[in-house]
Amino acid sequence: MWGARGPVAFGGPPAVTGGEPLPPAGPGRAAGRAWYGRRAMGTSYDVVIVGGGSAGCVLAARLSEDPARRVLLVEAGPDYGPGSLPADLVEGTQGPAASHDWGLRGVGVRGAPALELPRGRVIGGSSAVNATFALRGHPADYDGWAAAGARGWAFADVLPSFVRLERDLDFGAADHHGSDGPLPIRRYAGAERSAVADAAEAAMTSLGLPPIADHNAPGAVGVAPLPVNAVDGRRISTSSAYLDPCRSRANLDVLADTLVREVVVRRGRVEGVRLDATGEVVPAGEAVVAAGAYLSPGLLLRSGIGPAAEVAALGRPVAVDLPGVGAGLVDHPAVAIDFPFVGPVGRHARFQLVGTCHSGSASGPPDLQLVAVGPYPLGAGAHGCSVFAALLKPASRGRVLVRSADAGAPPDIDLGYFDHGGDLPRLIDGLRLAEAVTRTPAWQAITAAPAAGLPAGLPDDETEIRAWVRAHTWTYHHPVGSCAMGTDPAAGAVVDPGAHVFGVQGLSVVDASIMPGIPSANTNLPTVMVAEHLAARWDRKQPDGAPPRSPA
Ligand SMILES: Cc1cc2nc3c(=O)[nH]c(=O)nc-3n(C[C@H](O)[C@H](O)[C@H](O)COP(=O)(O)OP(=O)(O)OC[C@H]3O[C@@H](n4cnc5c(N)ncnc54)[C@H](O)[C@@H]3O)c2cc1C
């Protein structure tokens, strides 16, 4: 039941409920669309944002609120515009969509088969294809960023940005929530609840995880309905939430189906970005790289920014020697237990209930997440359900290596799972807890005994369990940290706390790659927060770096 994308529960084909069928692939695909290529040749911009994903769309919307600032958003994938999204990008209840993917692969556990590492290649980026979990993480995650030197990123600093980004349809009236932000967030309740969510809640609380009302209340640890950014069955990407409402702005252009090769840097200052297909340079006062944790390092390296030896190996002149580019990659590893489902099927969202807790003697942010999944179709009328465990605070670090100057070549990705000796035992703690969930009467009432595999019993032998977990660990799709924020470039920092790349004027990185530590949560909401926080910080013109230029 496990595939390279993760268990069938997480990567399985989504049920399609709305939107248009996927149009044929190819660069002509979007040619008739209103949003395609809206840009006059030779136009120069105050800010060019490279990558229209979770962060890029937020930044494009916020920075173009100043009508005097000319903003261009460049995205490698298509931009369908509002109202004409392919059906699988619309459907937001059955897990990730697989249609608009970069096709990246990489090493998770050394010695285990390579993993597929999905990333959205479409406007909205990975927020347009993801599973819509909308979790903030724990205050100590962000206090840890500030303590490590990221001034202005403690929880008290970022809470207003979490509040500003959301329209929480359940808890919007609470002080720590927002009620009028762009991104709607809700939880499944009443008749929407699946038998899997009910059983998992009973099971997890019977094992001692405390019931809580709201995972996004500061410091909450326990079992509660999952907050999601899906409404009326539709996935709400940052493209729909942020970009669509401001597409008519005269000072905002969106250039889709366009791969950026590099940022052009001369004498330590940004001059523009070079488009890969034509070699054309779009002149810009400021460039923001927002290509995500796997692809932002390559953009910097091809621009001459990174470890000097790696830049030189690409045949590029070194603009800045920054050893941290590509290093510091970190992701949440996960393992799942899958069962045949025999409860009432109905038509329910696949992910509805999450529990968080601490492994062993851990304290601070929860380091384990348990997720109930299902029911999901297995074919021939059969259904399945799962419980998976994810390690939320791994100590292991991987890296992104770029071996080709060709912008179309994928990077080498090594997630470094379990390189730190403490990580594997903690994920095994999570697996044991997941197995305990599956042994409760509540869970057994909706499942049949599996024919084979782990659910028939965790091996007693520790060596066998370790081998099993190493062989079956998959990515929970949350890479961060490959262009980390900090204060000391020699110690691996790539951007300062204002997201400005050390040593280059006019260049910033704003996406999941700049997180200096991985949050104890799924990373979409934290990434949206990062972009919101920086847009506000730049516009307040704080001292740690110039804000994007506005001629006003
Ligand atoms: C399958 C899947 C499921 C997930 N599920 C969840 C979930 O349920 N909840 C959650 O919180 N998180 C989830 N995540 C993670 C979350 O979506 C990401 O952390 C977040 O989207 C990262 O945002 P980003 O802006 O850093 O990168 P992205 O959103 O990936 O954006 C990068 C953008 O840059 C573009 N780009 C890259 N290179 C270039 C170039 N050279 N030129 C032009 N454009 C370029 C890409 O096409 C993309 O649009 C999931 C991710 C995946 C892939």
The ligand as a Tripos MOL2 file, in Angstrom:
@<TRIPOS>MOLECULE
LIG
   53    58     1     0     0
SMALL
NO_CHARGES

@<TRIPOS>ATOM
      1 C1          1.9430   17.1600   -2.4140 C.3       1 LIG1
      2 C2          2.0850   18.2040   -1.3430 C.ar      1 LIG1
      3 C3          1.2100   18.2180   -0.2690 C.ar      1 LIG1
      4 C4          1.3650   19.1730    0.7350 C.ar      1 LIG1
      5 N1          0.4180   19.2700    1.7040 N.ar      1 LIG1
      6 C5          0.4790   20.3110    2.5800 C.ar      1 LIG1
      7 C6         -0.6040   20.5740    3.4700 C.ar      1 LIG1
      8 O1         -1.6430   19.9100    3.4270 O.2       1 LIG1
      9 N2         -0.4670   21.5910    4.3470 N.ar      1 LIG1
     10 C7          0.6740   22.3360    4.4240 C.ar      1 LIG1
     11 O2          0.7680   23.2090    5.2980 O.2       1 LIG1
     12 N3          1.6920   22.1320    3.5670 N.ar      1 LIG1
     13 C8          1.5950   21.1760    2.6190 C.ar      1 LIG1
     14 N4          2.5760   21.0260    1.7070 N.ar      1 LIG1
     15 C9          3.7470   21.9150    1.7830 C.3       1 LIG1
     16 C10         3.4290   23.3500    1.3420 C.3       1 LIG1
     17 O3          2.5440   23.3470    0.2470 O.3       1 LIG1
     18 C11         4.7440   24.0550    1.0190 C.3       1 LIG1
     19 O4          5.5190   24.1410    2.2080 O.3       1 LIG1
     20 C12         4.5700   25.4630    0.4800 C.3       1 LIG1
     21 O5          3.6840   25.4830   -0.6030 O.3       1 LIG1
     22 C13         5.9250   26.0190    0.0500 C.3       1 LIG1
     23 O6          5.7380   27.2830   -0.5240 O.3       1 LIG1
     24 P1          6.9030   27.9900   -1.3400 P.3       1 LIG1
     25 O7          6.4010   29.3390   -1.7090 O.co2     1 LIG1
     26 O8          8.1570   27.8820   -0.5880 O.co2     1 LIG1
     27 O9          7.1230   27.0840   -2.6380 O.3       1 LIG1
     28 P2          6.0860   26.6820   -3.7710 P.3       1 LIG1
     29 O10         4.6950   26.9050   -3.3340 O.co2     1 LIG1
     30 O11         6.4620   25.3280   -4.2400 O.co2     1 LIG1
     31 O12         6.3550   27.7510   -4.9100 O.3       1 LIG1
     32 C14         7.5000   27.8070   -5.7350 C.3       1 LIG1
     33 C15         7.0450   28.3020   -7.0980 C.3       1 LIG1
     34 O13         8.1710   28.6930   -7.8610 O.3       1 LIG1
     35 C16         8.0120   28.2390   -9.1950 C.3       1 LIG1
     36 N5          9.3730   28.1570   -9.7550 N.ar      1 LIG1
     37 C17        10.3830   27.3570   -9.3240 C.ar      1 LIG1
     38 N6         11.5030   27.5970  -10.0640 N.ar      1 LIG1
     39 C18        11.1800   28.5630  -10.9520 C.ar      1 LIG1
     40 C19        11.9220   29.2300  -11.9860 C.ar      1 LIG1
     41 N7         13.2200   28.9570  -12.2330 N.pl3     1 LIG1
     42 N8         11.2740   30.1660  -12.7480 N.ar      1 LIG1
     43 C20         9.9760   30.4700  -12.4970 C.ar      1 LIG1
     44 N9          9.2310   29.8630  -11.5390 N.ar      1 LIG1
     45 C21         9.8270   28.9220  -10.7700 C.ar      1 LIG1
     46 C22         7.3000   26.9130   -9.0290 C.3       1 LIG1
     47 O14         6.6730   26.4790  -10.2040 O.3       1 LIG1
     48 C23         6.3170   27.2380   -7.9070 C.3       1 LIG1
     49 O15         5.1060   27.7690   -8.4080 O.3       1 LIG1
     50 C24         2.4440   20.1050    0.6740 C.ar      1 LIG1
     51 C25         3.3040   20.0980   -0.4110 C.ar      1 LIG1
     52 C26         3.1250   19.1770   -1.4320 C.ar      1 LIG1
     53 C27         4.0400   19.2240   -2.6270 C.3       1 LIG1
@<TRIPOS>BOND
     1     1     2 1
     2     2     3 ar
     3     2    52 ar
     4     3     4 ar
     5     4     5 ar
     6     4    50 ar
     7     5     6 ar
     8     6     7 ar
     9     6    13 1
    10     7     8 2
    11     7     9 ar
    12     9    10 ar
    13    10    11 2
    14    10    12 ar
    15    12    13 ar
    16    13    14 ar
    17    14    15 1
    18    14    50 ar
    19    15    16 1
    20    16    17 1
    21    16    18 1
    22    18    19 1
    23    18    20 1
    24    20    21 1
    25    20    22 1
    26    22    23 1
    27    23    24 1
    28    24    25 2
    29    24    26 1
    30    24    27 1
    31    27    28 1
    32    28    29 2
    33    28    30 1
    34    28    31 1
    35    31    32 1
    36    32    33 1
    37    33    34 1
    38    33    48 1
    39    34    35 1
    40    35    36 1
    41    35    46 1
    42    36    37 ar
    43    36    45 ar
    44    37    38 ar
    45    38    39 ar
    46    39    40 ar
    47    39    45 ar
    48    40    41 1
    49    40    42 ar
    50    42    43 ar
    51    43    44 ar
    52    44    45 ar
    53    46    47 1
    54    46    48 1
    55    48    49 1
    56    50    51 ar
    57    51    52 ar
    58    52    53 1
@<TRIPOS>SUBSTRUCTURE
     1 LIG1         1 GROUP 0 **** ****
